[in-house]
Amino acid sequence: MNPGKGIALTLVACTMSLLPLVMATETNLPGQLLSGKTPKKSPAYNEIEKMKFNDKKAADEFIKAYNIRNSVLVSIEVLNHLYGEKQSEIKLIEKRLGNNFGMDTNKTYYYDENARVIYEMVERPNANKSGKKLEKEMFHIFKTDKDLKLFVELASAKKTAGELSNAIILLAREKGIELKKANDDLDAQYGIKTNAMYRFDPDRQILYQVNKK
């Protein structure tokens, strides 16, 4: 750390959620393409022929468009998993900061490394102007190098995890735009809806819509 500088610490974890995700499984994926040449007979479902492709080339183009959409979904699922891991990591760090130094996730702190002091940033009435102002209030003095080292390690780890979480959110937003375009393309070209299920028979080159009875 550079001498003479402090660190502003906000212990509130990033609360922004990723885009709503749908796990790519054969039981709950809207607009899913079920595999299998011969459908399993089930009293709960029936199939309606939606589209018959004239040749293999046309069928391959459909499969390609669907796979593009599916790959974006998989990417979003991976990002969702990574985001969850980082949020869990932040919660563990915050718990350790609370247990070791009494820090509250709903409060903001400032660390002065020259004075080896953590200050709590407290709102005070502003005497000269309307509104309130933030003032530093003594919160914790580090008496041992061991405690100071632990605090710096935890604070730095939380900062890094928070930055990675924000980067994941930005990437997920971009993937969300890609997913919308892929869904719109499938709808425009083949009438694939995101609230329905489908099955493609590669031998007959027929796309079926699978409905619940």
C-alpha positions as a printed NumPy array, in Angstrom:
array([[  0.   ,   0.   ,   0.   ],
       [  1.115,   3.535,  -0.669],
       [  1.813,   5.593,   2.445],
       [ -0.576,   8.435,   3.156],
       [ -3.545,   6.843,   1.415],
       [ -6.678,   5.281,   2.801],
       [ -9.172,   2.718,   1.566],
       [-12.894,   3.332,   1.367],
       [-14.79 ,   0.168,   2.233],
       [-18.443,  -0.502,   1.617],
       [-19.275,  -3.953,   2.92 ],
       [-22.61 ,  -4.248,   1.139],
       [-22.435,  -7.048,  -1.406],
       [-23.461,  -6.365,  -4.986],
       [-27.214,  -6.853,  -5.038],
       [-27.808,  -6.463,  -8.778],
       [-29.238,  -9.678, -10.179],
       [-28.277, -11.318, -13.417],
       [-30.806, -11.642, -16.169],
       [-33.548, -14.194, -15.492],
       [-32.127, -17.54 , -16.498],
       [-33.642, -20.784, -17.658],
       [-31.628, -23.932, -17.165],
       [-31.161, -25.914, -20.361],
       [-32.803, -29.175, -19.421],
       [-35.383, -31.187, -21.313],
       [-37.987, -30.563, -18.631],
       [-38.118, -26.791, -18.294],
       [-36.434, -25.05 , -21.214],
       [-38.882, -22.768, -23.044],
       [-38.449, -23.074, -26.792],
       [-36.467, -26.23 , -26.207],
       [-35.73 , -28.734, -28.934],
       [-36.231, -32.21 , -27.573],
       [-34.029, -34.951, -28.971],
       [-35.12 , -38.361, -30.21 ],
       [-36.34 , -39.829, -33.472],
       [-39.377, -41.499, -31.941],
       [-41.298, -39.654, -29.226],
       [-42.22 , -41.463, -26.049],
       [-45.951, -41.948, -25.758],
       [-47.289, -40.067, -22.788],
       [-50.868, -39.324, -21.8  ],
       [-49.757, -35.888, -20.633],
       [-48.372, -34.72 , -24.007],
       [-49.26 , -34.687, -27.67 ],
       [-47.342, -33.563, -30.752],
       [-48.373, -31.341, -33.625],
       [-46.403, -31.176, -36.866],
       [-45.207, -27.588, -37.085],
       [-42.871, -27.604, -40.069],
       [-41.5  , -30.076, -42.61 ],
       [-38.207, -29.132, -44.195],
       [-37.899, -29.653, -47.943],
       [-34.307, -30.857, -47.869],
       [-31.373, -31.554, -45.55 ],
       [-29.827, -28.142, -46.206],
       [-32.922, -26.333, -44.922],
       [-33.054, -28.614, -41.87 ],
       [-29.358, -28.026, -41.184],
       [-29.889, -24.25 , -41.308],
       [-32.618, -24.579, -38.702],
       [-30.437, -26.718, -36.439],
       [-27.6  , -24.207, -36.808],
       [-29.863, -21.311, -35.78 ],
       [-31.156, -23.303, -32.819],
       [-27.642, -24.267, -31.707],
       [-26.591, -20.608, -31.769],
       [-29.439, -19.797, -29.409],
       [-28.643, -22.773, -27.195],
       [-24.951, -21.867, -26.922],
       [-25.917, -18.397, -25.667],
       [-28.167, -19.983, -23.048],
       [-25.316, -22.198, -21.884],
       [-23.032, -19.153, -21.624],
       [-25.589, -17.361, -19.461],
       [-25.911, -20.405, -17.223],
       [-22.136, -20.479, -16.752],
       [-22.128, -16.764, -15.909],
       [-24.957, -17.306, -13.456],
       [-22.937, -20.051, -11.75 ],
       [-19.818, -17.859, -11.568],
       [-21.831, -14.947, -10.214],
       [-23.282, -17.159,  -7.5  ],
       [-19.81 , -18.353,  -6.54 ],
       [-18.52 , -14.782,  -6.235],
       [-21.516, -13.718,  -4.148],
       [-20.941, -16.683,  -1.826],
       [-17.276, -15.719,  -1.581],
       [-18.211, -12.137,  -0.68 ],
       [-20.628, -13.314,   2.021],
       [-17.925, -15.488,   3.597],
       [-15.47 , -12.585,   3.572],
       [-18.059, -10.267,   5.112],
       [-18.767, -12.846,   7.792],
       [-15.072, -13.004,   8.674],
       [-14.845,  -9.2  ,   8.743],
       [-17.826,  -9.147,  11.06 ],
       [-16.518, -11.896,  13.336],
       [-12.977, -10.537,  13.544],
       [-13.555,  -6.781,  13.517],
       [-17.275,  -6.261,  14.21 ],
       [-17.94 ,  -4.725,  10.793],
       [-21.545,  -4.442,   9.588],
       [-22.489,  -5.172,   5.966],
       [-24.981,  -2.284,   6.022],
       [-22.378,   0.32 ,   6.909],
       [-19.528,   2.066,   5.11 ],
       [-15.998,   2.283,   6.45 ],
       [-12.734,   4.033,   5.695],
       [ -9.306,   2.646,   6.536],
       [ -6.414,   5.008,   7.246],
       [ -3.278,   2.944,   6.853],
       [ -0.968,   5.578,   8.357],
       [ -2.998,   5.707,  11.568],
       [ -3.846,   1.964,  11.387],
       [ -7.456,   2.877,  12.071],
       [-10.825,   1.924,  10.605],
       [-13.369,   4.726,  10.653],
       [-17.105,   4.293,  10.259],
       [-18.652,   6.813,   7.874],
       [-21.613,   8.284,   9.75 ],
       [-24.287,  10.66 ,   8.456],
       [-24.487,  13.925,  10.407],
       [-26.785,  16.93 ,  10.029],
       [-25.248,  19.595,   7.832],
       [-25.346,  22.815,   9.848],
       [-24.731,  25.181,   6.936],
       [-26.589,  23.397,   4.164],
       [-29.669,  21.259,   3.753],
       [-29.297,  17.503,   3.865],
       [-26.636,  15.496,   5.639],
       [-22.907,  14.995,   5.419],
       [-20.643,  11.995,   6.044],
       [-18.18 ,  12.183,   8.883],
       [-15.521,   9.753,  10.068],
       [-16.054,   8.157,  13.455],
       [-13.373,   6.034,  15.129],
       [-14.334,   2.374,  14.819],
       [-11.302,   0.106,  15.245],
       [ -7.597,   0.577,  16.015],
       [ -5.197,  -2.165,  14.946],
       [ -2.885,  -3.033,  17.811],
       [ -1.089,  -5.962,  16.179],
       [  0.418,  -6.5  ,  12.745],
       [ -1.319,  -9.875,  12.571],
       [ -4.789,  -8.324,  12.812],
       [ -3.865,  -5.6  ,  10.353],
       [ -2.578,  -8.128,   7.819],
       [ -5.768, -10.195,   8.115],
       [ -7.948,  -7.13 ,   7.62 ],
       [ -6.051,  -5.953,   4.532],
       [ -6.205,  -9.436,   3.   ],
       [ -9.957,  -9.728,   3.576],
       [-10.709,  -6.197,   2.363],
       [ -8.642,  -6.711,  -0.792],
       [-10.261, -10.082,  -1.496],
       [-13.744,  -8.575,  -1.129],
       [-12.86 ,  -5.709,  -3.47 ],
       [-11.578,  -8.137,  -6.121],
       [-14.624, -10.4  ,  -5.832],
       [-16.933,  -7.398,  -6.134],
       [-15.17 ,  -6.167,  -9.263],
       [-15.408,  -9.627, -10.829],
       [-19.122,  -9.785,  -9.942],
       [-19.723,  -6.495, -11.722],
       [-17.8  ,  -7.704, -14.781],
       [-19.931, -10.863, -14.866],
       [-23.096,  -8.74 , -14.737],
       [-21.963,  -6.665, -17.71 ],
       [-21.106,  -9.776, -19.716],
       [-24.451, -11.363, -18.82 ],
       [-26.24 ,  -8.276, -20.112],
       [-24.426,  -8.607, -23.43 ],
       [-25.359, -12.285, -23.596],
       [-28.947, -11.327, -22.802],
       [-28.986,  -9.102, -25.891],
       [-27.554, -11.981, -27.95 ],
       [-30.203, -14.334, -26.559],
       [-33.039, -11.972, -27.48 ],
       [-31.726, -11.695, -31.038],
       [-31.37 , -15.482, -31.348],
       [-34.917, -15.987, -30.024],
       [-36.288, -13.299, -32.344],
       [-34.543, -14.918, -35.32 ],
       [-35.982, -18.349, -34.51 ],
       [-39.434, -16.847, -34.126],
       [-39.243, -14.858, -37.359],
       [-37.879, -17.726, -39.483],
       [-39.486, -20.797, -37.924],
       [-42.173, -19.595, -35.515],
       [-40.3  , -20.967, -32.497],
       [-41.752, -19.486, -29.313],
       [-39.894, -19.29 , -26.028],
       [-42.928, -20.514, -24.081],
       [-43.332, -23.773, -26.03 ],
       [-41.524, -27.102, -26.469],
       [-40.471, -28.734, -29.728],
       [-39.002, -31.957, -31.084],
       [-37.097, -32.383, -34.32 ],
       [-37.105, -35.704, -36.165],
       [-33.893, -35.81 , -38.251],
       [-35.024, -38.774, -40.362],
       [-38.336, -37.257, -41.407],
       [-36.937, -33.708, -41.209],
       [-40.055, -32.632, -39.352],
       [-40.296, -30.152, -36.499],
       [-43.014, -30.996, -33.983],
       [-44.513, -28.801, -31.301],
       [-44.965, -30.72 , -28.049],
       [-47.997, -29.684, -26.015],
       [-49.345, -30.646, -22.648],
       [-52.841, -32.093, -22.846]])
